[in-house]
């Protein structure tokens, strides 16, 4: 007998046949999907199921997957008034010198609650931002993050690892004392976090190292040290069966990553802008994955050749690069941005139909992250990560062509119900197991403490740019 049935909506399965079932249902038992099909068939086979979600007027689909985002950013996203350099410097100072575990816990709860509200049931979160502001000095900070995510109930792949050499780098630790942290301490932190959290309570851990580009240095010894540290990091994560990630690849850097041994089907790179033919060939030959963030600043400063990569068989999936001063974790927004970004590039509105965009943040994202046997589609045997999307609102009606409606017209607030591993975490837009107002209030308190501690209150003075064409 099923524990839960979600019934009466249009089921967008994302299964191998990409079935779309009008008036369908999904039955769940012990956290797994046990049946997907027409409502009358599923309901008849599970008549005694007491727990039901009425999905009439809604689309039923697998939980969305965000392939690249940043922990910490949720409490600094308002800083800097569009000045990217000022914002990144603020991140460096805050993440290494002015962010106690309570900061990381409050931010993780806020970001996880945002994901939950928007139907993102699985997401990648780098523990910091940029390549030298990762919170990799002590496991306590990752513990605080993972504990908060666990309480909200969504799945997370937490990426962390050593910062760019030279080392040591200064960090203010749990006790409030500033210390120089060497590479070896950061690697030990990664190993401790893997042992504590990987594969537990919906949390997975990925290793992370900085991207090395040849323009970083004329000093050959720096490149050798980057390579030594990167090889040690990827060896560690492979020993534990974890993924490996790098943030910010562009022109020529993927060829360098291959020289350093940092490629393969267990590796995913973000952004990947202005790639060389050699870079693309490495991705094609090694099975290395690409997470494309179409709404990110990196996609303004350079072009991700996502269409060309897809046509050559490279696995590309979507990320939000959230949160940041100009973007949220709303994957509906990023799906539409992805489509228009590349249609404009090629001046071709036939590119990237809505079904492709939806695949890239459901089943194809799951495949890229090595999770397709567990999540990414609505199929018997998979973990029951299911969301519903309202098709009855004025901007969604008429409710024909449901896949197009979901991709072109929906936004995160159209998500009504969220189920993760059979547990109903949100029903009709409201969560009962967490207090969102309390999460927001705690985030506000931690932000105020951080601004006072760093003297950065001036960075929140807003200048919207009234009347300006260019800042």
TORSE-962796 format. One record per residue (C-alpha): residue number from 0; residue in one letter; chain; x, y, z. Coordinates in nm, 2 decimals. Layout:
[NUM, 'A', 'A', [X, Y, Z]]
...
END
This chain:
[0, 'X', 'A', [0.00, 0.00, 0.00]]
[1, 'X', 'A', [0.12, 0.35, -0.08]]
[2, 'X', 'A', [0.19, 0.61, 0.20]]
[3, 'X', 'A', [0.11, 0.90, -0.02]]
[4, 'X', 'A', [-0.06, 0.98, -0.36]]
[5, 'X', 'A', [-0.02, 1.30, -0.55]]
[6, 'X', 'A', [-0.31, 1.29, -0.79]]
[7, 'X', 'A', [-0.52, 1.47, -1.04]]
[8, 'X', 'A', [-0.26, 1.69, -1.21]]
[9, 'X', 'A', [-0.07, 1.67, -1.54]]
[10, 'X', 'A', [0.23, 1.45, -1.47]]
[11, 'X', 'A', [0.54, 1.55, -1.66]]
[12, 'X', 'A', [0.74, 1.24, -1.59]]
[13, 'X', 'A', [1.08, 1.32, -1.74]]
[14, 'X', 'A', [1.11, 0.94, -1.78]]
[15, 'X', 'A', [1.29, 0.79, -2.08]]
[16, 'X', 'A', [0.97, 0.82, -2.29]]
[17, 'X', 'A', [0.91, 1.17, -2.16]]
[18, 'X', 'A', [0.55, 1.08, -2.09]]
[19, 'X', 'A', [0.31, 1.36, -2.01]]
[20, 'X', 'A', [0.00, 1.22, -1.84]]
[21, 'X', 'A', [-0.32, 1.43, -1.82]]
[22, 'X', 'A', [-0.51, 1.36, -1.50]]
[23, 'X', 'A', [-0.22, 1.15, -1.36]]
[24, 'X', 'A', [-0.10, 1.04, -1.03]]
[25, 'X', 'A', [0.22, 0.94, -0.84]]
[26, 'X', 'A', [0.21, 0.69, -0.56]]
[27, 'X', 'A', [0.48, 0.68, -0.29]]
[28, 'X', 'A', [0.58, 0.42, -0.03]]
[29, 'X', 'A', [0.87, 0.43, 0.21]]
[30, 'X', 'A', [1.01, 0.74, 0.04]]
[31, 'X', 'A', [1.02, 0.58, -0.31]]
[32, 'X', 'A', [0.79, 0.61, -0.61]]
[33, 'X', 'A', [0.59, 0.29, -0.65]]
[34, 'X', 'A', [0.36, 0.39, -0.94]]
[35, 'X', 'A', [0.32, 0.66, -1.20]]
[36, 'X', 'A', [0.03, 0.67, -1.44]]
[37, 'X', 'A', [-0.33, 0.77, -1.51]]
[38, 'X', 'A', [-0.51, 0.87, -1.19]]
[39, 'X', 'A', [-0.79, 0.61, -1.21]]
[40, 'X', 'A', [-0.53, 0.33, -1.24]]
[41, 'X', 'A', [-0.30, 0.45, -0.96]]
[42, 'X', 'A', [-0.58, 0.53, -0.73]]
[43, 'X', 'A', [-0.76, 0.20, -0.79]]
[44, 'X', 'A', [-0.44, 0.01, -0.70]]
[45, 'X', 'A', [-0.39, 0.21, -0.38]]
[46, 'X', 'A', [-0.74, 0.28, -0.25]]
[47, 'X', 'A', [-0.65, 0.27, 0.12]]
[48, 'X', 'A', [-0.39, 0.54, 0.10]]
[49, 'X', 'A', [-0.49, 0.81, 0.35]]
[50, 'X', 'A', [-0.23, 1.08, 0.27]]
[51, 'X', 'A', [-0.32, 1.25, -0.06]]
[52, 'X', 'A', [-0.21, 1.57, -0.23]]
[53, 'X', 'A', [-0.48, 1.72, -0.46]]
[54, 'X', 'A', [-0.30, 1.83, -0.77]]
[55, 'X', 'A', [-0.60, 1.92, -0.98]]
[56, 'X', 'A', [-0.51, 2.23, -1.19]]
[57, 'X', 'A', [-0.14, 2.17, -1.14]]
[58, 'X', 'A', [0.15, 2.01, -1.31]]
[59, 'X', 'A', [0.33, 1.73, -1.12]]
[60, 'X', 'A', [0.70, 1.70, -1.20]]
[61, 'X', 'A', [1.03, 1.59, -1.04]]
[62, 'X', 'A', [1.20, 1.83, -0.81]]
[63, 'X', 'A', [1.43, 2.08, -0.98]]
[64, 'X', 'A', [1.81, 2.06, -0.96]]
[65, 'X', 'A', [2.04, 2.36, -0.93]]
[66, 'X', 'A', [2.38, 2.26, -1.05]]
[67, 'X', 'A', [2.58, 2.56, -0.91]]
[68, 'X', 'A', [2.53, 2.81, -0.63]]
[69, 'X', 'A', [2.72, 2.96, -0.34]]
[70, 'X', 'A', [2.67, 2.92, 0.03]]
[71, 'X', 'A', [2.73, 3.25, 0.22]]
[72, 'X', 'A', [2.60, 3.47, -0.05]]
[73, 'X', 'A', [2.25, 3.48, 0.09]]
[74, 'X', 'A', [2.36, 3.72, 0.36]]
[75, 'X', 'A', [2.58, 3.94, 0.14]]
[76, 'X', 'A', [2.37, 3.95, -0.18]]
[77, 'X', 'A', [2.26, 4.31, -0.11]]
[78, 'X', 'A', [2.61, 4.46, -0.08]]
[79, 'X', 'A', [2.80, 4.67, -0.32]]
[80, 'X', 'A', [2.54, 4.84, -0.54]]
[81, 'X', 'A', [2.65, 4.66, -0.85]]
[82, 'X', 'A', [3.02, 4.71, -0.79]]
[83, 'X', 'A', [3.15, 4.36, -0.85]]
[84, 'X', 'A', [3.50, 4.43, -0.72]]
[85, 'X', 'A', [3.37, 4.58, -0.40]]
[86, 'X', 'A', [3.13, 4.29, -0.36]]
[87, 'X', 'A', [3.39, 4.02, -0.41]]
[88, 'X', 'A', [3.63, 4.20, -0.16]]
[89, 'X', 'A', [3.34, 4.20, 0.09]]
[90, 'X', 'A', [3.30, 3.83, 0.04]]
[91, 'X', 'A', [3.67, 3.77, 0.10]]
[92, 'X', 'A', [3.67, 3.96, 0.43]]
[93, 'X', 'A', [3.34, 3.83, 0.56]]
[94, 'X', 'A', [3.39, 3.46, 0.47]]
[95, 'X', 'A', [3.75, 3.43, 0.61]]
[96, 'X', 'A', [3.75, 3.69, 0.89]]
[97, 'X', 'A', [3.40, 3.77, 1.00]]
[98, 'X', 'A', [3.17, 3.47, 0.97]]
[99, 'X', 'A', [3.12, 3.25, 1.28]]
[100, 'X', 'A', [2.93, 2.92, 1.25]]
[101, 'X', 'A', [2.61, 3.10, 1.33]]
[102, 'X', 'A', [2.65, 3.31, 1.01]]
[103, 'X', 'A', [2.68, 2.99, 0.80]]
[104, 'X', 'A', [2.39, 2.82, 0.98]]
[105, 'X', 'A', [2.16, 3.12, 0.93]]
[106, 'X', 'A', [2.26, 3.16, 0.56]]
[107, 'X', 'A', [2.21, 2.79, 0.49]]
[108, 'X', 'A', [1.87, 2.79, 0.64]]
[109, 'X', 'A', [1.77, 3.10, 0.44]]
[110, 'X', 'A', [1.90, 2.96, 0.11]]
[111, 'X', 'A', [1.75, 2.61, 0.17]]
[112, 'X', 'A', [1.41, 2.77, 0.25]]
[113, 'X', 'A', [1.44, 2.97, -0.08]]
[114, 'X', 'A', [1.51, 2.65, -0.27]]
[115, 'X', 'A', [1.22, 2.47, -0.10]]
[116, 'X', 'A', [0.98, 2.75, -0.19]]
[117, 'X', 'A', [1.09, 2.74, -0.55]]
[118, 'X', 'A', [1.07, 2.36, -0.59]]
[119, 'X', 'A', [1.45, 2.31, -0.60]]
[120, 'X', 'A', [1.49, 1.98, -0.41]]
[121, 'X', 'A', [1.86, 1.93, -0.49]]
[122, 'X', 'A', [2.13, 2.19, -0.53]]
[123, 'X', 'A', [2.50, 2.23, -0.53]]
[124, 'X', 'A', [2.64, 2.48, -0.28]]
[125, 'X', 'A', [3.00, 2.60, -0.27]]
[126, 'X', 'A', [3.10, 2.68, 0.08]]
[127, 'X', 'A', [3.19, 3.04, 0.00]]
[128, 'X', 'A', [3.26, 3.22, -0.33]]
[129, 'X', 'A', [3.55, 3.29, -0.55]]
[130, 'X', 'A', [3.86, 3.07, -0.54]]
[131, 'X', 'A', [4.02, 3.21, -0.23]]
[132, 'X', 'A', [3.73, 3.27, 0.00]]
[133, 'X', 'A', [3.62, 2.92, 0.08]]
[134, 'X', 'A', [3.54, 2.84, 0.44]]
[135, 'X', 'A', [3.79, 2.56, 0.45]]
[136, 'X', 'A', [3.98, 2.62, 0.77]]
[137, 'X', 'A', [3.76, 2.42, 1.01]]
[138, 'X', 'A', [3.48, 2.16, 0.98]]
[139, 'X', 'A', [3.26, 2.35, 1.22]]
[140, 'X', 'A', [3.15, 2.59, 0.94]]
[141, 'X', 'A', [3.05, 2.31, 0.70]]
[142, 'X', 'A', [2.88, 2.14, 1.00]]
[143, 'X', 'A', [2.67, 2.45, 1.06]]
[144, 'X', 'A', [2.57, 2.47, 0.70]]
[145, 'X', 'A', [2.48, 2.10, 0.67]]
[146, 'X', 'A', [2.28, 2.09, 0.99]]
[147, 'X', 'A', [2.06, 2.38, 0.87]]
[148, 'X', 'A', [2.00, 2.23, 0.53]]
[149, 'X', 'A', [1.91, 1.90, 0.69]]
[150, 'X', 'A', [1.65, 2.07, 0.91]]
[151, 'X', 'A', [1.49, 2.23, 0.60]]
[152, 'X', 'A', [1.49, 1.90, 0.43]]
[153, 'X', 'A', [1.62, 1.96, 0.08]]
[154, 'X', 'A', [1.91, 1.77, -0.07]]
[155, 'X', 'A', [2.25, 1.95, -0.11]]
[156, 'X', 'A', [2.59, 1.88, -0.26]]
[157, 'X', 'A', [2.83, 2.09, -0.06]]
[158, 'X', 'A', [3.15, 2.17, -0.24]]
[159, 'X', 'A', [3.46, 2.28, -0.05]]
[160, 'X', 'A', [3.84, 2.26, -0.07]]
[161, 'X', 'A', [4.16, 2.45, -0.05]]
[162, 'X', 'A', [4.21, 2.81, -0.16]]
[163, 'X', 'A', [4.46, 2.93, -0.42]]
[164, 'X', 'A', [4.83, 2.93, -0.32]]
[165, 'X', 'A', [5.04, 3.08, -0.18]]
[166, 'X', 'A', [4.96, 2.95, 0.16]]
[167, 'X', 'A', [4.90, 3.00, 0.45]]
[168, 'X', 'A', [4.60, 3.23, 0.44]]
[169, 'X', 'A', [4.46, 3.41, 0.74]]
[170, 'X', 'A', [4.13, 3.30, 0.89]]
[171, 'X', 'A', [3.95, 3.39, 1.21]]
[172, 'X', 'A', [3.84, 3.07, 1.36]]
[173, 'X', 'A', [3.55, 2.95, 1.58]]
[174, 'X', 'A', [3.72, 3.10, 1.89]]
[175, 'X', 'A', [3.76, 3.44, 1.72]]
[176, 'X', 'A', [4.13, 3.42, 1.69]]
[177, 'X', 'A', [4.31, 3.49, 1.36]]
[178, 'X', 'A', [4.55, 3.22, 1.24]]
[179, 'X', 'A', [4.74, 3.13, 0.93]]
[180, 'X', 'A', [4.59, 2.82, 0.77]]
[181, 'X', 'A', [4.81, 2.61, 0.55]]
[182, 'X', 'A', [4.70, 2.39, 0.26]]
[183, 'X', 'A', [4.73, 2.07, 0.46]]
[184, 'X', 'A', [4.48, 2.20, 0.72]]
[185, 'X', 'A', [4.23, 2.28, 0.45]]
[186, 'X', 'A', [4.27, 1.94, 0.30]]
[187, 'X', 'A', [4.22, 1.78, 0.64]]
[188, 'X', 'A', [3.90, 1.99, 0.68]]
[189, 'X', 'A', [3.77, 1.85, 0.35]]
[190, 'X', 'A', [3.84, 1.50, 0.46]]
[191, 'X', 'A', [3.67, 1.55, 0.80]]
[192, 'X', 'A', [3.36, 1.70, 0.63]]
[193, 'X', 'A', [3.34, 1.40, 0.39]]
[194, 'X', 'A', [3.36, 1.15, 0.67]]
[195, 'X', 'A', [3.09, 1.34, 0.88]]
[196, 'X', 'A', [2.84, 1.42, 0.61]]
[197, 'X', 'A', [2.89, 1.24, 0.27]]
[198, 'X', 'A', [2.58, 1.03, 0.19]]
[199, 'X', 'A', [2.40, 1.12, 0.51]]
[200, 'X', 'A', [2.06, 1.29, 0.55]]
[201, 'X', 'A', [2.04, 1.41, 0.19]]
[202, 'X', 'A', [2.39, 1.56, 0.20]]
[203, 'X', 'A', [2.68, 1.48, -0.04]]
[204, 'X', 'A', [3.02, 1.64, -0.04]]
[205, 'X', 'A', [3.22, 1.74, -0.34]]
[206, 'X', 'A', [3.59, 1.85, -0.36]]
[207, 'X', 'A', [3.68, 2.19, -0.50]]
[208, 'X', 'A', [4.01, 2.36, -0.60]]
[209, 'X', 'A', [4.07, 2.69, -0.78]]
[210, 'X', 'A', [4.09, 2.71, -1.16]]
[211, 'X', 'A', [4.44, 2.77, -1.29]]
[212, 'X', 'A', [4.47, 2.98, -1.60]]
[213, 'X', 'A', [4.81, 3.04, -1.76]]
[214, 'X', 'A', [4.77, 3.42, -1.72]]
[215, 'X', 'A', [4.77, 3.36, -1.34]]
[216, 'X', 'A', [5.13, 3.33, -1.36]]
[217, 'X', 'A', [5.45, 3.37, -1.51]]
[218, 'X', 'A', [5.60, 3.19, -1.21]]
[219, 'X', 'A', [5.64, 2.82, -1.30]]
[220, 'X', 'A', [5.67, 2.73, -0.93]]
[221, 'X', 'A', [5.31, 2.86, -0.87]]
[222, 'X', 'A', [5.17, 2.64, -1.14]]
[223, 'X', 'A', [5.35, 2.34, -1.00]]
[224, 'X', 'A', [5.22, 2.41, -0.65]]
[225, 'X', 'A', [4.86, 2.45, -0.79]]
[226, 'X', 'A', [4.90, 2.12, -0.97]]
[227, 'X', 'A', [5.03, 1.94, -0.66]]
[228, 'X', 'A', [4.75, 2.06, -0.44]]
[229, 'X', 'A', [4.48, 1.99, -0.71]]
[230, 'X', 'A', [4.60, 1.64, -0.76]]
[231, 'X', 'A', [4.60, 1.58, -0.39]]
[232, 'X', 'A', [4.25, 1.71, -0.36]]
[233, 'X', 'A', [4.10, 1.51, -0.64]]
[234, 'X', 'A', [4.27, 1.20, -0.52]]
[235, 'X', 'A', [4.11, 1.25, -0.18]]
[236, 'X', 'A', [3.76, 1.29, -0.31]]
[237, 'X', 'A', [3.79, 1.00, -0.55]]
[238, 'X', 'A', [3.90, 0.78, -0.26]]
[239, 'X', 'A', [3.57, 0.86, -0.09]]
[240, 'X', 'A', [3.35, 0.84, -0.41]]
[241, 'X', 'A', [3.28, 1.21, -0.42]]
[242, 'X', 'A', [3.25, 1.45, -0.71]]
[243, 'X', 'A', [3.50, 1.71, -0.80]]
[244, 'X', 'A', [3.41, 2.07, -0.90]]
[245, 'X', 'A', [3.58, 2.38, -1.02]]
[246, 'X', 'A', [3.43, 2.73, -1.05]]
[247, 'X', 'A', [3.50, 2.97, -1.33]]
[248, 'X', 'A', [3.66, 2.80, -1.63]]
[249, 'X', 'A', [3.73, 3.00, -1.94]]
[250, 'X', 'A', [3.95, 3.03, -2.24]]
[251, 'X', 'A', [4.23, 2.77, -2.22]]
[252, 'X', 'A', [4.18, 2.66, -1.86]]
[253, 'X', 'A', [4.02, 2.33, -1.93]]
[254, 'X', 'A', [4.32, 2.22, -2.14]]
[255, 'X', 'A', [4.53, 2.31, -1.83]]
[256, 'X', 'A', [4.29, 2.11, -1.61]]
[257, 'X', 'A', [4.35, 1.80, -1.82]]
[258, 'X', 'A', [4.73, 1.85, -1.78]]
[259, 'X', 'A', [4.67, 1.85, -1.40]]
[260, 'X', 'A', [4.45, 1.53, -1.41]]
[261, 'X', 'A', [4.13, 1.71, -1.32]]
[262, 'X', 'A', [3.89, 1.58, -1.58]]
[263, 'X', 'A', [3.65, 1.28, -1.60]]
[264, 'X', 'A', [3.29, 1.18, -1.56]]
[265, 'X', 'A', [3.30, 1.26, -1.19]]
[266, 'X', 'A', [3.41, 1.62, -1.26]]
[267, 'X', 'A', [3.19, 1.92, -1.34]]
[268, 'X', 'A', [3.31, 2.27, -1.43]]
[269, 'X', 'A', [3.11, 2.59, -1.40]]
[270, 'X', 'A', [3.07, 2.88, -1.65]]
[271, 'X', 'A', [3.31, 2.76, -1.92]]
[272, 'X', 'A', [3.31, 3.08, -2.12]]
[273, 'X', 'A', [3.50, 3.17, -2.44]]
[274, 'X', 'A', [3.63, 2.82, -2.46]]
[275, 'X', 'A', [3.90, 2.72, -2.71]]
[276, 'X', 'A', [3.86, 2.43, -2.95]]
[277, 'X', 'A', [4.11, 2.25, -2.74]]
[278, 'X', 'A', [3.89, 2.30, -2.43]]
[279, 'X', 'A', [3.59, 2.17, -2.60]]
[280, 'X', 'A', [3.77, 1.87, -2.73]]
[281, 'X', 'A', [3.89, 1.79, -2.37]]
[282, 'X', 'A', [3.53, 1.80, -2.25]]
[283, 'X', 'A', [3.41, 1.58, -2.54]]
[284, 'X', 'A', [3.69, 1.32, -2.50]]
[285, 'X', 'A', [3.68, 1.29, -2.12]]
[286, 'X', 'A', [3.31, 1.31, -2.03]]
[287, 'X', 'A', [3.37, 1.60, -1.80]]
[288, 'X', 'A', [3.04, 1.78, -1.73]]
[289, 'X', 'A', [2.96, 2.15, -1.76]]
[290, 'X', 'A', [2.72, 2.35, -1.55]]
[291, 'X', 'A', [2.60, 2.66, -1.74]]
[292, 'X', 'A', [2.48, 2.96, -1.54]]
[293, 'X', 'A', [2.30, 3.18, -1.80]]
[294, 'X', 'A', [2.20, 3.45, -1.56]]
[295, 'X', 'A', [2.55, 3.50, -1.41]]
[296, 'X', 'A', [2.79, 3.79, -1.46]]
[297, 'X', 'A', [3.03, 3.54, -1.62]]
[298, 'X', 'A', [2.77, 3.49, -1.90]]
[299, 'X', 'A', [2.79, 3.87, -1.96]]
[300, 'X', 'A', [3.17, 3.89, -1.96]]
[301, 'X', 'A', [3.20, 3.59, -2.19]]
[302, 'X', 'A', [2.99, 3.34, -2.38]]
[303, 'X', 'A', [2.93, 2.98, -2.27]]
[304, 'X', 'A', [2.91, 2.77, -2.59]]
[305, 'X', 'A', [2.64, 2.55, -2.44]]
[306, 'X', 'A', [2.47, 2.48, -2.77]]
[307, 'X', 'A', [2.79, 2.38, -2.94]]
[308, 'X', 'A', [2.88, 2.16, -2.64]]
[309, 'X', 'A', [2.54, 1.99, -2.64]]
[310, 'X', 'A', [2.57, 1.92, -3.02]]
[311, 'X', 'A', [2.90, 1.75, -2.96]]
[312, 'X', 'A', [2.77, 1.53, -2.69]]
[313, 'X', 'A', [2.90, 1.71, -2.38]]
[314, 'X', 'A', [2.67, 1.68, -2.08]]
[315, 'X', 'A', [2.56, 2.04, -1.99]]
[316, 'X', 'A', [2.31, 2.12, -1.71]]
[317, 'X', 'A', [2.19, 2.44, -1.55]]
[318, 'X', 'A', [2.28, 2.63, -1.24]]
[319, 'X', 'A', [2.16, 2.96, -1.08]]
[320, 'X', 'A', [2.50, 3.08, -0.95]]
[321, 'X', 'A', [2.28, 3.21, -0.67]]
[322, 'X', 'A', [2.25, 3.40, -0.47]]
[323, 'X', 'A', [2.41, 3.72, -0.58]]
[324, 'X', 'A', [2.32, 4.09, -0.60]]
[325, 'X', 'A', [2.11, 4.03, -0.91]]
[326, 'X', 'A', [1.97, 3.68, -0.90]]
[327, 'X', 'A', [1.78, 3.43, -0.70]]
[328, 'X', 'A', [1.76, 3.05, -0.69]]
[329, 'X', 'A', [1.45, 3.05, -0.91]]
[330, 'X', 'A', [1.53, 2.79, -1.17]]
[331, 'X', 'A', [1.23, 2.88, -1.38]]
[332, 'X', 'A', [1.39, 3.22, -1.43]]
[333, 'X', 'A', [1.72, 3.06, -1.53]]
[334, 'X', 'A', [1.55, 2.81, -1.77]]
[335, 'X', 'A', [1.40, 3.10, -1.96]]
[336, 'X', 'A', [1.72, 3.30, -1.95]]
[337, 'X', 'A', [1.90, 3.00, -2.09]]
[338, 'X', 'A', [1.67, 2.98, -2.38]]
[339, 'X', 'A', [1.67, 3.35, -2.47]]
[340, 'X', 'A', [2.05, 3.39, -2.41]]
[341, 'X', 'A', [2.13, 3.14, -2.69]]
[342, 'X', 'A', [1.85, 3.22, -2.92]]
[343, 'X', 'A', [1.98, 3.58, -2.92]]
[344, 'X', 'A', [2.34, 3.46, -2.98]]
[345, 'X', 'A', [2.23, 3.27, -3.29]]
[346, 'X', 'A', [1.94, 3.49, -3.39]]
[347, 'X', 'A', [1.73, 3.17, -3.40]]
[348, 'X', 'A', [1.41, 3.13, -3.21]]
[349, 'X', 'A', [1.40, 2.75, -3.29]]
[350, 'X', 'A', [1.69, 2.68, -3.06]]
[351, 'X', 'A', [1.64, 2.51, -2.73]]
[352, 'X', 'A', [1.27, 2.42, -2.70]]
[353, 'X', 'A', [1.12, 2.42, -2.35]]
[354, 'X', 'A', [1.15, 2.04, -2.31]]
[355, 'X', 'A', [1.53, 2.07, -2.34]]
[356, 'X', 'A', [1.55, 2.34, -2.08]]
[357, 'X', 'A', [1.34, 2.13, -1.84]]
[358, 'X', 'A', [1.56, 1.83, -1.90]]
[359, 'X', 'A', [1.87, 2.03, -1.81]]
[360, 'X', 'A', [1.75, 2.10, -1.46]]
[361, 'X', 'A', [1.59, 1.76, -1.39]]
[362, 'X', 'A', [1.69, 1.43, -1.55]]
[363, 'X', 'A', [2.00, 1.55, -1.73]]
[364, 'X', 'A', [2.12, 1.74, -1.42]]
[365, 'X', 'A', [2.08, 1.42, -1.22]]
[366, 'X', 'A', [2.28, 1.23, -1.49]]
[367, 'X', 'A', [2.56, 1.49, -1.48]]
[368, 'X', 'A', [2.58, 1.46, -1.10]]
[369, 'X', 'A', [2.57, 1.08, -1.10]]
[370, 'X', 'A', [2.23, 1.07, -0.93]]
[371, 'X', 'A', [2.00, 0.96, -1.22]]
[372, 'X', 'A', [1.94, 0.62, -1.06]]
[373, 'X', 'A', [1.79, 0.81, -0.76]]
[374, 'X', 'A', [1.63, 1.14, -0.87]]
[375, 'X', 'A', [1.56, 1.36, -1.17]]
[376, 'X', 'A', [1.24, 1.18, -1.31]]
[377, 'X', 'A', [0.92, 1.03, -1.18]]
[378, 'X', 'A', [0.97, 0.66, -1.22]]
[379, 'X', 'A', [0.90, 0.36, -1.00]]
[380, 'X', 'A', [1.20, 0.28, -0.77]]
[381, 'X', 'A', [1.33, 0.64, -0.76]]
[382, 'X', 'A', [1.33, 0.86, -0.45]]
[383, 'X', 'A', [1.01, 1.05, -0.43]]
[384, 'X', 'A', [1.12, 1.41, -0.49]]
[385, 'X', 'A', [0.81, 1.56, -0.64]]
[386, 'X', 'A', [0.67, 1.91, -0.69]]
[387, 'X', 'A', [0.35, 2.06, -0.82]]
[388, 'X', 'A', [0.32, 2.38, -1.02]]
[389, 'X', 'A', [-0.01, 2.58, -1.04]]
[390, 'X', 'A', [-0.15, 2.60, -1.39]]
[391, 'X', 'A', [-0.46, 2.79, -1.29]]
[392, 'X', 'A', [-0.32, 3.14, -1.23]]
[393, 'X', 'A', [-0.39, 3.41, -1.49]]
[394, 'X', 'A', [-0.04, 3.41, -1.62]]
[395, 'X', 'A', [-0.05, 3.03, -1.66]]
[396, 'X', 'A', [-0.40, 3.00, -1.82]]
[397, 'X', 'A', [-0.51, 2.84, -2.04]]
[398, 'X', 'A', [-0.35, 2.52, -1.91]]
[399, 'X', 'A', [-0.28, 2.36, -2.25]]
[400, 'X', 'A', [0.07, 2.27, -2.35]]
[401, 'X', 'A', [0.18, 2.22, -1.99]]
[402, 'X', 'A', [0.55, 2.18, -2.05]]
[403, 'X', 'A', [0.56, 2.51, -2.23]]
[404, 'X', 'A', [0.36, 2.67, -1.96]]
[405, 'X', 'A', [0.59, 2.55, -1.69]]
[406, 'X', 'A', [0.91, 2.66, -1.86]]
[407, 'X', 'A', [0.80, 2.99, -2.03]]
[408, 'X', 'A', [0.54, 3.13, -1.78]]
[409, 'X', 'A', [0.60, 2.98, -1.44]]
[410, 'X', 'A', [0.81, 3.13, -1.16]]
[411, 'X', 'A', [0.92, 2.99, -0.83]]
[412, 'X', 'A', [0.61, 3.12, -0.65]]
[413, 'X', 'A', [0.39, 2.90, -0.87]]
[414, 'X', 'A', [0.52, 2.59, -0.69]]
[415, 'X', 'A', [0.25, 2.48, -0.46]]
[416, 'X', 'A', [0.36, 2.14, -0.31]]
[417, 'X', 'A', [0.71, 1.99, -0.25]]
[418, 'X', 'A', [0.78, 1.63, -0.15]]
[419, 'X', 'A', [1.13, 1.51, -0.07]]
[420, 'X', 'A', [1.18, 1.14, -0.04]]
[421, 'X', 'A', [0.81, 1.10, 0.03]]
[422, 'X', 'A', [0.80, 1.36, 0.30]]
[423, 'X', 'A', [0.56, 1.65, 0.23]]
[424, 'X', 'A', [0.77, 1.96, 0.31]]
[425, 'X', 'A', [0.54, 2.22, 0.15]]
[426, 'X', 'A', [0.17, 2.20, 0.09]]
[427, 'X', 'A', [-0.02, 2.47, -0.10]]
[428, 'X', 'A', [0.28, 2.71, -0.07]]
[429, 'X', 'A', [0.32, 2.68, 0.31]]
[430, 'X', 'A', [0.58, 2.48, 0.51]]
[431, 'X', 'A', [0.47, 2.32, 0.84]]
[432, 'X', 'A', [0.81, 2.18, 0.96]]
[433, 'X', 'A', [1.00, 2.51, 0.96]]
[434, 'X', 'A', [0.92, 2.87, 1.04]]
[435, 'X', 'A', [1.02, 3.08, 0.75]]
[436, 'X', 'A', [0.96, 3.41, 0.94]]
[437, 'X', 'A', [1.20, 3.28, 1.21]]
[438, 'X', 'A', [1.46, 3.18, 0.95]]
[439, 'X', 'A', [1.44, 3.53, 0.79]]
[440, 'X', 'A', [1.46, 3.70, 1.12]]
[441, 'X', 'A', [1.78, 3.51, 1.22]]
[442, 'X', 'A', [1.93, 3.59, 0.88]]
[443, 'X', 'A', [1.86, 3.96, 0.94]]
[444, 'X', 'A', [2.03, 3.94, 1.29]]
[445, 'X', 'A', [2.34, 3.76, 1.15]]
[446, 'X', 'A', [2.36, 4.01, 0.87]]
[447, 'X', 'A', [2.35, 4.31, 1.11]]
[448, 'X', 'A', [2.62, 4.15, 1.33]]
[449, 'X', 'A', [2.84, 4.09, 1.03]]
[450, 'X', 'A', [2.80, 4.44, 0.89]]
[451, 'X', 'A', [2.89, 4.59, 1.23]]
[452, 'X', 'A', [3.19, 4.36, 1.28]]
[453, 'X', 'A', [3.33, 4.45, 0.94]]
[454, 'X', 'A', [3.24, 4.81, 0.93]]
[455, 'X', 'A', [3.07, 4.75, 0.59]]
[456, 'X', 'A', [2.74, 4.92, 0.67]]
[457, 'X', 'A', [2.81, 5.17, 0.39]]
[458, 'X', 'A', [2.79, 4.89, 0.13]]
[459, 'X', 'A', [2.41, 4.86, 0.19]]
[460, 'X', 'A', [2.34, 5.23, 0.10]]
[461, 'X', 'A', [2.14, 5.19, -0.22]]
[462, 'X', 'A', [2.20, 5.39, -0.54]]
[463, 'X', 'A', [1.96, 5.25, -0.80]]
[464, 'X', 'A', [2.10, 5.45, -1.08]]
[465, 'X', 'A', [1.80, 5.67, -1.15]]
[466, 'X', 'A', [1.82, 5.84, -1.49]]
[467, 'X', 'A', [2.15, 5.67, -1.58]]
[468, 'X', 'A', [2.20, 5.46, -1.89]]
[469, 'X', 'A', [2.53, 5.33, -1.76]]
[470, 'X', 'A', [2.68, 5.34, -1.41]]
END
